[in-house]
Amino acid sequence: MAAALSPEQYVPQTIRSHRLWVVWFACVVIASLVIALVFIAPVALANNHSAIALTIYRAFSKVCHQQPERSFFVAGYPLAICARCTGLYAGFTLSIILYPLIVPLRRTFTPPRKWLILAALPLAVDFGVNFLGIWTNTHSSRFLTGFVLGSVAVFYVVPGMMDLALRGWKNS
């Protein structure tokens, strides 16, 4: 039997959902812009726009080690983030684009945490076996394990964004 919602948790079914779509679209634009910047940096550097490129590289240096030997290259220069981070960002971006086809935007609860932990497990194993010298991971393994985690992370981030959108709507 389902637990009853308190009056504060009730979301009237007559609320139009355009605000949810606006929030989702804003998230898609932001995620797409971030992944685009990853690729813009080496292209800008290759085309002698070093100020733009270095600004982007510097910004991403706060979240990634940017080791060239662990990065994909475009136009002869490394991406602004490593292969694993590229996978995380690409997986997140693709999943957020596809999100409304998989889950209704009105859903504001997250899946059980075990799914996030399971999604992080391949990444942890890939890192661990390389760190321990058991196996040398590759750009592909880094990218794919990051992609899996990034893809699953969306299902924990978007419900929070939708909840904020619904709460903001109720209070307006």
C-alpha positions in Angstrom: 0.0 0.0 0.0 1.4 3.4 -1.0 2.1 5.9 1.8 -0.2 8.9 1.8 1.3 12.3 0.9 1.2 15.2 3.3 -0.6 18.3 2.0 2.8 20.0 1.5 3.9 17.2 -0.8 0.8 17.2 -3.0 1.3 18.5 -6.5 -2.0 19.4 -8.2 -2.5 17.5 -11.4 -3.8 20.6 -13.1 -0.5 22.4 -13.1 0.6 22.9 -16.6 4.0 21.4 -17.3 5.6 24.1 -19.5 7.8 25.2 -16.6 9.2 21.7 -16.3 10.0 21.7 -20.0 11.7 25.1 -19.7 13.9 23.8 -16.8 14.7 20.6 -18.7 15.6 22.6 -21.8 17.8 25.0 -19.8 19.6 21.9 -18.4 20.1 20.5 -21.9 21.5 23.8 -23.2 23.9 24.1 -20.2 25.1 20.5 -20.5 25.5 20.9 -24.3 27.4 24.1 -23.9 29.8 22.5 -21.4 30.5 19.5 -23.7 30.9 21.9 -26.6 33.5 23.9 -24.7 35.5 20.7 -24.2 35.9 20.5 -28.0 36.1 24.2 -28.7 39.3 24.6 -26.6 41.6 22.5 -28.9 40.0 23.8 -32.1 40.5 27.4 -30.8 44.1 26.6 -30.0 44.7 25.1 -33.4 43.3 28.2 -35.0 45.4 30.7 -33.1 42.7 31.8 -30.7 44.9 31.1 -27.7 43.2 33.5 -25.3 39.8 31.7 -25.8 41.5 28.2 -25.6 43.5 29.0 -22.5 40.5 30.4 -20.7 38.6 27.2 -21.4 41.5 25.0 -20.4 42.0 27.0 -17.2 38.3 26.7 -16.3 38.3 23.0 -16.8 41.5 22.6 -14.9 39.5 23.1 -11.7 37.6 19.9 -12.3 40.1 17.7 -14.3 43.8 16.9 -14.2 44.0 17.4 -18.0 46.9 15.0 -18.5 47.5 14.9 -22.2 48.4 11.2 -22.2 44.9 10.5 -20.8 43.1 12.7 -23.1 41.6 12.5 -26.6 43.0 14.9 -29.2 41.3 17.2 -31.7 43.1 19.3 -34.2 46.4 18.2 -32.7 45.6 19.3 -29.2 44.1 17.6 -26.1 40.5 18.1 -25.2 39.9 20.4 -22.3 39.3 17.3 -20.1 40.6 13.8 -19.9 38.9 10.8 -21.5 37.1 9.7 -18.3 35.7 13.2 -17.7 34.8 13.4 -21.4 32.8 10.2 -20.9 31.1 11.6 -17.8 30.1 14.8 -19.5 29.0 13.1 -22.8 27.0 10.5 -20.9 25.3 13.2 -18.8 24.6 15.3 -21.8 23.1 12.4 -23.9 21.0 11.2 -21.0 19.6 14.6 -20.2 18.6 15.0 -23.8 16.9 11.7 -23.8 15.5 12.0 -20.2 11.9 13.0 -21.1 11.6 9.9 -23.4 12.6 7.7 -20.5 11.1 9.3 -17.4 8.2 11.8 -17.0 9.5 15.2 -16.1 7.0 15.4 -13.2 8.8 12.6 -11.5 10.7 14.1 -8.6 12.0 11.0 -6.8 15.3 9.4 -7.5 16.1 5.7 -8.0 17.6 3.8 -5.1 21.2 4.8 -4.5 22.4 1.3 -5.3 22.0 2.1 -9.0 24.3 5.0 -8.7 26.8 2.9 -6.8 26.6 0.2 -9.4 27.2 2.7 -12.2 30.3 4.0 -10.4 31.6 0.5 -9.8 33.1 0.0 -13.4 34.8 3.3 -13.1 36.3 2.4 -9.7 37.4 -1.0 -11.0 39.0 0.6 -14.1 40.8 3.1 -11.9 41.8 0.5 -9.3 43.3 -2.1 -11.6 45.3 0.6 -13.3 46.4 2.1 -10.0 47.5 -1.3 -8.7 49.3 -2.1 -11.9 47.2 -5.2 -12.6 46.0 -3.8 -16.0 46.7 -0.7 -18.0 43.4 1.0 -18.7 42.8 2.7 -22.1 41.2 5.9 -23.3 38.2 3.7 -24.3 37.8 2.1 -20.9 38.1 5.5 -19.2 35.6 7.0 -21.6 33.1 4.2 -21.3 33.2 3.9 -17.5 32.8 7.6 -17.3 29.9 7.5 -19.8 28.1 4.9 -17.7 28.3 7.0 -14.5 27.5 10.2 -16.3 24.4 8.6 -17.9 23.1 7.3 -14.6 23.9 10.5 -12.7 21.2 12.3 -14.7 18.5 10.3 -12.9 19.6 11.8 -9.6 20.1 15.4 -10.8 17.1 16.0 -13.0 14.4 14.9 -10.4 15.9 17.5 -8.0 15.7 20.2 -10.7 12.1 19.3 -11.5 11.2 19.3 -7.8 12.7 22.8 -7.6 10.7 23.9 -10.6 7.4 22.4 -9.1 8.0 24.0 -5.7 8.8 27.4 -7.3 5.6 27.1 -9.3 3.5 26.3 -6.3 4.8 29.3 -4.4 4.2 31.7 -7.3 
